């Protein structure tokens, strides 16, 4: 008769006799042991269906292509609009003592739309700005805006924009005011001295993306400041009256 075997000191204790942290570690080890072989077989398997992989990957490829096209297109519109606005400012800076009028600036807007390859109505706002030495601030001599935002449905969003009687913001639609020149855009203008003026051209283009991939439609705006080349200032004729800087011209 064989003696009874004594339990080994290294025998694995029952799961229900272990503390809770040890139980969780033991359970995690068992789950990983059960899944390790299937996962290895899945990772080593090179079989598949082309149609299934195409269905999974093709939407991502199409979205990436459309997003690349849209992002390139919006930067192209920004660059083209900036070049067109620079050309308008350079053209106005080369005018001599002949004043411009509203009709000429409307034609400038048409030229800007052509150069910028715009598919929607464009808007330019041309202003002549001087310097008030007494108050040490900018002086708005005159400003003209071709004004299309109030009828196009694309209203600007500016916290400092004044509103008309209907409550619509008209900051980019209306001509500049002296308060705006010395307020929101004053920090973007070059420093001037008494008798010196600049021509400020602000342009606006509507951009609508061809695909909806995260870039919404928006109004692209550019601001170009140019000094007159052959005359002290660019004057403006309104109702037979020539508007020019009231301060003395440099000698």
ABEGO torsion letter per residue (X at the ends): XBBBBBBBAABBBBAAABBAAAAAAAAAAAAAAAAAAAAAAAAABABEBAAAAAAAAAAAAAAAAAAAAAAAAAAAAAAAAAAAAAAAAAAAAABBABBBBAAAAAAAAAAAAAAAGBABBBBBBBBBBBBBAAAGBBBBABBBBAGAAAAAGBBBBBAABBBBAAGBBAAAABBBBAAAAABAAAAABBBBBBGBBBBBBBBBBBBBBABBAGBBBBBBBBBBBBBBAABABBBBBBGGBBBBBABBBBX
